[in-house]
Amino acid sequence: MQSFVRIPKLCRFAAASLTCALSFALALPGSAQSLGADAAELLVRETWYEGLPLSEAKKIDAAGAARLIEMLEDPEDREHHANILMALAASGQLGAYEAIAAWATLPRSGEVDRAQFRAWQTLPHALGELSRRDPRALHLLAGQLDMPAPDWRFRHHNSARIRQLTRRGAASGLAHSGRPEAAAMLQHAAAKATDEPAFKAHLRECQAQHRRLEGRAR
């Protein structure tokens, strides 16, 4: 795996920390201020026990998204990849879909660490959020509904279990999108899941959630 030199980036981040903190403090809920590169980086480096605040992530501007894409491409920043996926998705900035899709299709094998697994669990939720602005994300989610067992694992989660979790997450992401196209994708998956009662029950729940969200949108 390619390695990256982190010293310049860490120095830059440390030198700008006071400015970043001030910028982020000014961009509290209710503020219309956009989040540039340093503020976006600070946002995803924070630990959010109740989930990354999407209202803040939606303020990320083009420069902020560019910084996050750079971090998503860096394996040394993998501890923050889950937050980055959600932040990019919520921002809807140019290049967000391409970066998330590239991350989703990275080759993986063997045992992955907790950070990588957490980011993988976040992926369908990020795609569901992004699909509200970029319908291309729906097709990635639809593909995950039919994904084969992967070549990687995480602790007691073997490849079959990861496949199950990924498919359930994809269905939830489609429901979260609220897009009309997602209804047909969920229906198609439900029609195929004849010998998978647990997955079919989850799909029915997702279809009901999707109808509620679609109804609100109208």
Secondary structure in CASP SS format (residue, H / E / C, confidence):
PFRMAT SS
TARGET T0000
AUTHOR 0000-0000-0000
METHOD secondary structure of the structure
MODEL  1
M C 1.00
Q C 1.00
S C 1.00
F C 1.00
V C 1.00
R C 1.00
I H 1.00
P H 1.00
K H 1.00
L H 1.00
C H 1.00
R H 1.00
F H 1.00
A H 1.00
A H 1.00
A C 1.00
S H 1.00
L H 1.00
T H 1.00
C H 1.00
A H 1.00
L H 1.00
S H 1.00
F H 1.00
A H 1.00
L H 1.00
A C 1.00
L C 1.00
P C 1.00
G C 1.00
S C 1.00
A C 1.00
Q C 1.00
S C 1.00
L E 1.00
G C 1.00
A H 1.00
D H 1.00
A H 1.00
A H 1.00
E H 1.00
L H 1.00
L H 1.00
V H 1.00
R H 1.00
E C 1.00
T C 1.00
W C 1.00
Y C 1.00
E C 1.00
G C 1.00
L C 1.00
P C 1.00
L H 1.00
S H 1.00
E H 1.00
A H 1.00
K C 1.00
K C 1.00
I E 1.00
D C 1.00
A H 1.00
A H 1.00
G H 1.00
A H 1.00
A H 1.00
R H 1.00
L H 1.00
I H 1.00
E H 1.00
M H 1.00
L H 1.00
E C 1.00
D C 1.00
P H 1.00
E H 1.00
D H 1.00
R H 1.00
E H 1.00
H H 1.00
H H 1.00
A H 1.00
N H 1.00
I H 1.00
L H 1.00
M H 1.00
A H 1.00
L H 1.00
A H 1.00
A H 1.00
S H 1.00
G C 1.00
Q C 1.00
L C 1.00
G C 1.00
A H 1.00
Y H 1.00
E H 1.00
A H 1.00
I H 1.00
A H 1.00
A H 1.00
W H 1.00
A H 1.00
T C 1.00
L C 1.00
P C 1.00
R C 1.00
S C 1.00
G E 1.00
E E 1.00
V C 1.00
D C 1.00
R H 1.00
A H 1.00
Q H 1.00
F H 1.00
R H 1.00
A H 1.00
W H 1.00
Q H 1.00
T H 1.00
L H 1.00
P H 1.00
H H 1.00
A H 1.00
L H 1.00
G H 1.00
E H 1.00
L H 1.00
S C 1.00
R C 1.00
R C 1.00
D C 1.00
P C 1.00
R H 1.00
A H 1.00
L H 1.00
H H 1.00
L H 1.00
L H 1.00
A H 1.00
G H 1.00
Q H 1.00
L H 1.00
D C 1.00
M C 1.00
P C 1.00
A C 1.00
P C 1.00
D C 1.00
W E 1.00
R E 1.00
F E 1.00
R C 1.00
H C 1.00
H E 1.00
N C 1.00
S H 1.00
A H 1.00
R H 1.00
I H 1.00
R H 1.00
Q H 1.00
L H 1.00
T H 1.00
R H 1.00
R H 1.00
G H 1.00
A H 1.00
A H 1.00
S H 1.00
G H 1.00
L H 1.00
A H 1.00
H H 1.00
S H 1.00
G C 1.00
R C 1.00
P H 1.00
E H 1.00
A H 1.00
A H 1.00
A H 1.00
M H 1.00
L H 1.00
Q H 1.00
H H 1.00
A H 1.00
A H 1.00
A H 1.00
K H 1.00
A C 1.00
T C 1.00
D C 1.00
E C 1.00
P H 1.00
A H 1.00
F H 1.00
K H 1.00
A H 1.00
H H 1.00
L H 1.00
R H 1.00
E H 1.00
C H 1.00
Q H 1.00
A H 1.00
Q H 1.00
H H 1.00
R H 1.00
R H 1.00
L H 1.00
E H 1.00
G H 1.00
R H 1.00
A H 1.00
R C 1.00
END
